[in-house]
Amino acid sequence: MTDLPASATSPAHSPADPATAPVEHVLTLDCPEAPGIVHAVSRFLVEHGSDIIDNQQFGDRRDGHFFMRVHFAALGSEHTTATMQRDFAAVAAPFAMRWHLEPVRTRRRVLVMVSRYGHCLNDLLFRTRSGDLPIDVVGVVSNHRDHEALVAWHDIPFFHLPVTAATKPEAEAQLLDVIDSFDVDLVVLARYMQVLSDDLCTRLAGRAINIHHSFLPSFKGAKPYHQAHDRGVKLVGATAHYVTADLDEGPIIAQEVIGVDHSHTPDDLAAIGRDAESAALARAVRWHCEGRVFVQGRRTVVLR
Ligand SMILES: Nc1nc2c(c(=O)[nH]1)N[C@@H](CN(C=O)c1ccc(C(=O)N[C@@H](CCC(=O)O)C(=O)O)cc1)CN2
């Protein structure tokens, strides 16, 4: 066991005492590129008795925008999340930063939406239960009852909102009531097969993630595995992206591919693709919830 530095063993910082244990935070920011951003952030952290655990940054020279994610430990008890948020506002203003500063252990409140195919829902529920994802699934919405028993087993509220062309406005109004009443941070479309309206997409901008069962931009729409089979591809894949009004056009967060061959039927491709879908969606949800994903127009910057 290596000797801890003096500051780590002084009574003020005994790791055993949660009251004085370093509180880990994540600061995420983006702003127009300018000299002195990193210096200003580092000085803020030093002035607030903080130690950087991990730092990622990207300066996009094409559009002159800067992105940064800092995971740090506030060593002293004199600096709380609230006081650091108050103080960082003064650092951010001159650079016109968009920023968030919160404890690293913040768990996002997630609403999962699903239709008939339950593999992504099941994977998210298992990863949440096993602590692999920093989320709380506060509810599941479906336009079918196929997965009601699974969701009940996980002791999570299930909402059956059938959708037809005539009932879509009412169904979406009920969905928004659930999102507001359960204080949902993130909506995850885990093979939810109804197109969300433009108004709903606007209200959920940047906080709704969909899993599309193809390697976009190939094979958009409802039956990508049949399209893939007809084209004779040798890879199938899945794409997790933010939901926008333009179907399957939202900024991409994560993608996964798996090799296939001529012997696979469309159903075989769908079965192989399920693993790619679950993996890509879980990764996108984790990165979003860890504050690693920044939307930059039609694209994303992912600091990982
Ligand atoms: N506004 C958006 N809504 C949704 C998106 C999106 O990108 N923007 N993604 C879909 C999921 N999806 C592909 O990933 C998808 C789902 C459904 C369809 C489709 O054509 N649906 C038909 C009905 C199909 C059925 O009832 O089974 C339709 O809505 O007319 C295409 C792509 C989720 N929503």
PDBQT file of the ligand as one rigid body, heavy atoms in Angstrom, charges set to zero:
ROOT
HETATM    1  N1  LIG A 401     -39.737  11.767 -34.716  1.00  0.00    +0.000 N 
HETATM    2  C1  LIG A 401     -39.147  10.559 -34.631  1.00  0.00    +0.000 A 
HETATM    3  N2  LIG A 401     -39.812   9.527 -34.115  1.00  0.00    +0.000 NA
HETATM    4  C2  LIG A 401     -39.201   8.326 -34.022  1.00  0.00    +0.000 A 
HETATM    5  C3  LIG A 401     -37.894   8.132 -34.515  1.00  0.00    +0.000 A 
HETATM    6  C4  LIG A 401     -37.200   9.266 -35.030  1.00  0.00    +0.000 A 
HETATM    7  O1  LIG A 401     -36.032   9.162 -35.460  1.00  0.00    +0.000 OA
HETATM    8  N3  LIG A 401     -37.853  10.449 -35.063  1.00  0.00    +0.000 N 
HETATM    9  N4  LIG A 401     -37.341   6.865 -34.529  1.00  0.00    +0.000 N 
HETATM   10  C5  LIG A 401     -38.334   5.820 -34.411  1.00  0.00    +0.000 C 
HETATM   11  C6  LIG A 401     -37.837   4.441 -34.443  1.00  0.00    +0.000 C 
HETATM   12  N5  LIG A 401     -37.760   3.955 -35.812  1.00  0.00    +0.000 N 
HETATM   13  C7  LIG A 401     -36.569   3.629 -36.291  1.00  0.00    +0.000 C 
HETATM   14  O2  LIG A 401     -35.582   3.587 -35.580  1.00  0.00    +0.000 OA
HETATM   15  C8  LIG A 401     -38.939   3.862 -36.609  1.00  0.00    +0.000 A 
HETATM   16  C9  LIG A 401     -40.109   3.561 -36.018  1.00  0.00    +0.000 A 
HETATM   17  C10 LIG A 401     -41.266   3.481 -36.793  1.00  0.00    +0.000 A 
HETATM   18  C11 LIG A 401     -41.245   3.699 -38.128  1.00  0.00    +0.000 A 
HETATM   19  C12 LIG A 401     -42.496   3.625 -38.908  1.00  0.00    +0.000 C 
HETATM   20  O3  LIG A 401     -42.516   3.789 -40.088  1.00  0.00    +0.000 OA
HETATM   21  N6  LIG A 401     -43.620   3.405 -38.165  1.00  0.00    +0.000 N 
HETATM   22  C13 LIG A 401     -44.932   3.339 -38.787  1.00  0.00    +0.000 C 
HETATM   23  C14 LIG A 401     -45.804   2.410 -37.963  1.00  0.00    +0.000 C 
HETATM   24  C15 LIG A 401     -45.113   1.102 -37.730  1.00  0.00    +0.000 C 
HETATM   25  C16 LIG A 401     -45.921   0.191 -36.819  1.00  0.00    +0.000 C 
HETATM   26  O4  LIG A 401     -47.008   0.563 -36.393  1.00  0.00    +0.000 OA
HETATM   27  O5  LIG A 401     -45.350  -0.870 -36.499  1.00  0.00    +0.000 OA
HETATM   28  C17 LIG A 401     -45.596   4.688 -38.640  1.00  0.00    +0.000 C 
HETATM   29  O6  LIG A 401     -45.360   5.316 -37.592  1.00  0.00    +0.000 OA
HETATM   30  O7  LIG A 401     -46.366   4.984 -39.525  1.00  0.00    +0.000 OA
HETATM   31  C18 LIG A 401     -40.047   4.034 -38.705  1.00  0.00    +0.000 A 
HETATM   32  C19 LIG A 401     -38.878   4.096 -37.956  1.00  0.00    +0.000 A 
HETATM   33  C20 LIG A 401     -39.236   6.037 -33.248  1.00  0.00    +0.000 C 
HETATM   34  N7  LIG A 401     -39.895   7.291 -33.460  1.00  0.00    +0.000 N 
ENDROOT
TORSDOF 0
